[in-house]
Amino acid sequence: MSDFSDDQPHKGLFFDGQAQPTVPGKMQVNYFQWIKMNPSRSLKALGSVAVSLFLMLKVHWIFGLIFLGALLYNVWYWATVYNRFKGGDVNPGRVISLDPVLVAVASDMTKGYGRFPVLKIVETRLPKEDLVPGKLIPTVALYNDNPHGYPFWAEFHPVPVAHGITDRKRMAELLAHFAPAEIQLIDQYLDKVGTNGPGIYKIDPAASNWSGFSHVDIAKGINMEGPRDERPEQPDYSEDELV
């Protein structure tokens, strides 16, 4: 499809250019739809600007510092929303629960070398059209790097594409990009983890490249453990043993 023929990488404010998606979203986000599906955080972000501006103008200029902080936070927040849909990685997701609403998404956290498969189960909101158990929906994700130079990303944040667009034809086009074998990975991974609880789970930890990072808890994200010290422990000699 022509939507995927342009291989020019997305460049944007606060966007990690190293994390180039396999299937880029290339969607124009509908901000009203985003606010509708993510009201709490979105309205808090917008409200912080409005409240701090009011306090700065009506109470004291010192609130201008809070206004500046709120403004910078909003720039980061809305740039991240834009980057997610424009340059994020599209993956198929499956609705696995309605109470609460849970969506399972399979991905590979590799940076290009090795195989680091994961299953992410997220609690989210969905339009009523998607509130069907087992339904396949497109999701779009951003990845965050780890601080230890590992060959895999630290965090994987998928959200339903329906959080940012309302075009059902476009959603169908995104799903059509994936082969049946790629979609079947979701069900295979669900069987392997044996739970529907929200979280991120390593798949094939012994048979994949996760085997070399068994000490890393990927649920901790950027706070994950650093590399192990491979140096052998030195024996603790007591004074009586020293001659």
Secondary structure as UniProt FT lines:
FT   HELIX           2..4
FT   TURN            13..14
FT   TURN            17..18
FT   HELIX           31..37
FT   HELIX           39..58
FT   TURN            61..62
FT   HELIX           63..87
FT   STRAND          89..98
FT   TURN            99..100
FT   STRAND          101..108
FT   STRAND          117..123
FT   HELIX           128..130
FT   TURN            133..134
FT   STRAND          136..144
FT   TURN            147..148
FT   STRAND          155..160
FT   HELIX           161..163
FT   HELIX           168..176
FT   HELIX           180..193
FT   STRAND          199..202
FT   TURN            205..207
FT   HELIX           209..213
FT   TURN            214..215
FT   HELIX           218..223
FT   HELIX           239..241
//
